[in-house]
Amino acid sequence: MRSTEVLIIGGGAAGMVAAIEAARAGKKVLILEKMKRLGKKLLATGNGRCNYTNFVQKKDCYRGEDSKKAFEAVERFGFSDTVEWFKEIGVLPAQRQGYFYPASFQAVSVLHALERELQRLKVEIHTEETVLSISAGNGKPGFAVNTDKSSYLAKKLLVCTGGKAAPVHGSSGDGYLFASALGHTVVPPLPALTSLVLDGNFMKEWAGNRLQGRVWLISGAGGEIAGDEGEIQLVDYGISGIPVFQVSRFAAKALEEKKEVFLGMDSMPAYSYEELYRELIRRKERAGEVYSAGDLLEGMLPDKLIKVILKLSSVSVKEPAERLGERKLHGILKMIKEFRVRVKAVSGFEKAQVCAGGIPLEEIEMETFASKIVKNLFFAGEVLDVDGICGGYNLQWAWTSGILAGRHI
Ligand SMILES: Cc1cc2nc3c(=O)[nH]c(=O)nc-3n(C[C@H](O)[C@H](O)[C@H](O)COP(=O)(O)OP(=O)(O)OC[C@H]3O[C@@H](n4cnc5c(N)ncnc54)[C@H](O)[C@@H]3O)c2cc1C
C-alpha cells in the first residue's frame, strides 16, 4: 500500500483547482481520475466554450437545501477572485452580457492552462484509475483508498467525484457511496438543468420550433413553484431550452415527492392578452374571405406551434378566419398565453447538465470544506448539495469549493 499526503479523487473542475492550491502550499498531491484524461466534462461546458463564471452573483443563483451557506462561500471566493485566479494561469477573460468565457472561447484552453499549472507544481496524476472504495485507515491515521489498479494510504482525502449528471464524462455518483461509507448522509440526487418530457400526442408536430417565451411550473395547491423566460425549444418528447433547464430541478423534486406537475407556457410574453385580442380582431376584420385561421396567427408564432395551438383549440388551420367567433378566439388566446400541459417526467441524468442533491452542507465545515464527521476528509464541487442555475454558476461553485478546500488542506 502506497502512502500519500493528499489524495484527490476526481480530476474534474473542482479536483484540479484544489490540487493546484494544495500544491502551491507545498503539499504533495496525487489525483486519481477514472477517465482517460482530466477535465473531460470541462471540455463540454458552454457548448465547448466554457462559461466559467458570471458577473452577476446572487443567492438565488445557487440552489440546494442550504443555498445560503453556498452563497456565503461564493462570497469568500467569488467572481472577481475567479477571474484573477484564471488570469494568473493564462486564461484571459471575455464576456457576453456578464457571462464569462476564456478569450479564446474554447474550453480546451482553460483545461490546458489548468494542466500546465498542475504539471508546473509537479502534481502526480493517475488517469484511467477508478477508485472503488475508501475507508478510514484501519487503525492507522488517514484513509485506505482502493482502486482498480492499486491501493493507497492517504493522510488527507478530498472527494471531488462530481454528481451523477452526464455520466459519459465520468461522474456516475461514486462520491455518494464513498461519503455514505464514511458516515455522511446524502440528499437524494436528481437531474437538474435538463429538459422536460410532456404528456400528450402533439409534440411530434411542434418539434423543431424555437420561440422567445415564458415557462412556469404549477404543482399541488401552491400555484407557481418556478418560472423563467428566454429561448424555448420545442422537441418531439416535450420541451427544452434554457428557461426549461432553469425550472427543471423543481419539477424533478415535485415528481420525486409523487406530486403532479404542470407546465405553463406563455408563447408571446412581450404582448398582453388584451393587446393580442385587439390584434386578432384587427386581423380578422381585414381578412374577409382571404385569411384562414392559420393565416391569422402567421407572423406571431412559429409555424409548427401555430398548428398545435389551433389543433388543441379545436380549430382547423384552413377554417376561414372570418368565421372564428369570440369563444374560439379566446380559446386560441388562452393557448398562446396560458398553455398548460402535464409534465410526465424530467429527462434523466444522461441529458442533465448538473445534479441537484448530494452531501448536505450542514455536514461540512464551510470555511474549509472539511467534513464535520470524519477528520481530514474534504469534499468539493458538485458532489455537495449545491446546484447552480445556467450561466457559469456550477463551475463557479466547483472553483469556490475546490480552491477553498485545497487551500485549507
Ligand atoms: C454538457 C454540459 C455543459 C455544461 N456547461 C456548463 C457551463 O457552461 N458553465 C457552468 O458553470 N457549468 C456547466 N456545466 C456543469 C459543470 O460542468 C459541472 O457542474 C462541473 O464540472 C462540476 O465539477 P466537479 O469537479 O464537481 O465534477 P466533474 O467535473 O464532474 O468531475 C468529477 C471527476 O471525477 C471523476 N470520478 C468520478 N468518480 C470517480 C472514481 N470513482 N474514481 C476516479 N475518478 C472519478 C470523473 O471522471 C470526473 O472527471 C455543464 C455540464 C455539462 C454536462
Ligand as a Chemical Component Dictionary entry (heavy atoms), coordinates in Angstrom:
data_LIG
# 
_chem_comp.id                   LIG 
_chem_comp.type                 NON-POLYMER 
_chem_comp.pdbx_formal_charge   0 
_chem_comp.three_letter_code    LIG 
# 
loop_
_chem_comp_atom.comp_id 
_chem_comp_atom.atom_id 
_chem_comp_atom.alt_atom_id 
_chem_comp_atom.type_symbol 
_chem_comp_atom.charge 
_chem_comp_atom.model_Cartn_x 
_chem_comp_atom.model_Cartn_y 
_chem_comp_atom.model_Cartn_z 
_chem_comp_atom.pdbx_ordinal 
LIG C1  C1  C 0 -22.870 19.500 -21.292 1  
LIG C2  C2  C 0 -22.554 20.297 -20.049 2  
LIG C3  C3  C 0 -22.345 21.644 -20.166 3  
LIG C4  C4  C 0 -22.070 22.422 -19.023 4  
LIG N1  N1  N 0 -21.814 23.743 -19.162 5  
LIG C5  C5  C 0 -21.519 24.500 -18.082 6  
LIG C6  C6  C 0 -21.165 25.867 -18.212 7  
LIG O1  O1  O 0 -21.032 26.412 -19.321 8  
LIG N2  N2  N 0 -20.937 26.584 -17.057 9  
LIG C7  C7  C 0 -21.009 26.009 -15.818 10 
LIG O2  O2  O 0 -20.812 26.717 -14.832 11 
LIG N3  N3  N 0 -21.286 24.704 -15.673 12 
LIG C8  C8  C 0 -21.518 23.925 -16.762 13 
LIG N4  N4  N 0 -21.785 22.589 -16.609 14 
LIG C9  C9  C 0 -21.728 21.993 -15.242 15 
LIG C10 C10 C 0 -20.261 21.803 -14.800 16 
LIG O3  O3  O 0 -19.515 21.196 -15.837 17 
LIG C11 C11 C 0 -20.169 20.925 -13.538 18 
LIG O4  O4  O 0 -21.009 21.436 -12.539 19 
LIG C12 C12 C 0 -18.727 20.863 -13.030 20 
LIG O5  O5  O 0 -17.907 20.249 -14.000 21 
LIG C13 C13 C 0 -18.643 20.076 -11.723 22 
LIG O6  O6  O 0 -17.286 19.954 -11.357 23 
LIG P1  P1  P 0 -16.802 18.761 -10.415 24 
LIG O7  O7  O 0 -15.327 18.830 -10.403 25 
LIG O8  O8  O 0 -17.538 18.787 -9.149  26 
LIG O9  O9  O 0 -17.280 17.439 -11.168 27 
LIG P2  P2  P 0 -16.846 16.858 -12.596 28 
LIG O10 O10 O 0 -16.409 17.948 -13.484 29 
LIG O11 O11 O 0 -17.979 16.008 -12.998 30 
LIG O12 O12 O 0 -15.563 15.978 -12.246 31 
LIG C14 C14 C 0 -15.636 14.822 -11.480 32 
LIG C15 C15 C 0 -14.500 13.940 -11.893 33 
LIG O13 O13 O 0 -14.409 12.818 -11.011 34 
LIG C16 C16 C 0 -14.096 11.668 -11.756 35 
LIG N5  N5  N 0 -14.529 10.488 -10.997 36 
LIG C17 C17 C 0 -15.797 10.169 -10.637 37 
LIG N6  N6  N 0 -15.800 9.017  -9.944  38 
LIG C18 C18 C 0 -14.515 8.607  -9.856  39 
LIG C19 C19 C 0 -13.879 7.473  -9.270  40 
LIG N7  N7  N 0 -14.593 6.530  -8.637  41 
LIG N8  N8  N 0 -12.540 7.339  -9.377  42 
LIG C20 C20 C 0 -11.797 8.287  -10.027 43 
LIG N9  N9  N 0 -12.352 9.369  -10.612 44 
LIG C21 C21 C 0 -13.698 9.530  -10.523 45 
LIG C22 C22 C 0 -14.860 11.868 -13.054 46 
LIG O14 O14 O 0 -14.355 11.083 -14.098 47 
LIG C23 C23 C 0 -14.699 13.359 -13.289 48 
LIG O15 O15 O 0 -13.571 13.659 -14.083 49 
LIG C24 C24 C 0 -22.037 21.797 -17.740 50 
LIG C25 C25 C 0 -22.241 20.416 -17.645 51 
LIG C26 C26 C 0 -22.488 19.662 -18.785 52 
LIG C27 C27 C 0 -22.688 18.182 -18.652 53 
# 
loop_
_chem_comp_bond.comp_id 
_chem_comp_bond.atom_id_1 
_chem_comp_bond.atom_id_2 
_chem_comp_bond.value_order 
_chem_comp_bond.pdbx_ordinal 
LIG C1  C2  SING 1  
LIG C2  C3  SING 2  
LIG C2  C26 DOUB 3  
LIG C3  C4  DOUB 4  
LIG C4  N1  SING 5  
LIG C4  C24 SING 6  
LIG N1  C5  DOUB 7  
LIG C5  C6  SING 8  
LIG C5  C8  SING 9  
LIG C6  O1  DOUB 10 
LIG C6  N2  SING 11 
LIG N2  C7  SING 12 
LIG C7  O2  DOUB 13 
LIG C7  N3  SING 14 
LIG N3  C8  DOUB 15 
LIG C8  N4  SING 16 
LIG N4  C9  SING 17 
LIG N4  C24 SING 18 
LIG C9  C10 SING 19 
LIG C10 O3  SING 20 
LIG C10 C11 SING 21 
LIG C11 O4  SING 22 
LIG C11 C12 SING 23 
LIG C12 O5  SING 24 
LIG C12 C13 SING 25 
LIG C13 O6  SING 26 
LIG O6  P1  SING 27 
LIG P1  O7  DOUB 28 
LIG P1  O8  SING 29 
LIG P1  O9  SING 30 
LIG O9  P2  SING 31 
LIG P2  O10 DOUB 32 
LIG P2  O11 SING 33 
LIG P2  O12 SING 34 
LIG O12 C14 SING 35 
LIG C14 C15 SING 36 
LIG C15 O13 SING 37 
LIG C15 C23 SING 38 
LIG O13 C16 SING 39 
LIG C16 N5  SING 40 
LIG C16 C22 SING 41 
LIG N5  C17 SING 42 
LIG N5  C21 SING 43 
LIG C17 N6  DOUB 44 
LIG N6  C18 SING 45 
LIG C18 C19 SING 46 
LIG C18 C21 DOUB 47 
LIG C19 N7  SING 48 
LIG C19 N8  DOUB 49 
LIG N8  C20 SING 50 
LIG C20 N9  DOUB 51 
LIG N9  C21 SING 52 
LIG C22 O14 SING 53 
LIG C22 C23 SING 54 
LIG C23 O15 SING 55 
LIG C24 C25 DOUB 56 
LIG C25 C26 SING 57 
LIG C26 C27 SING 58 
# 
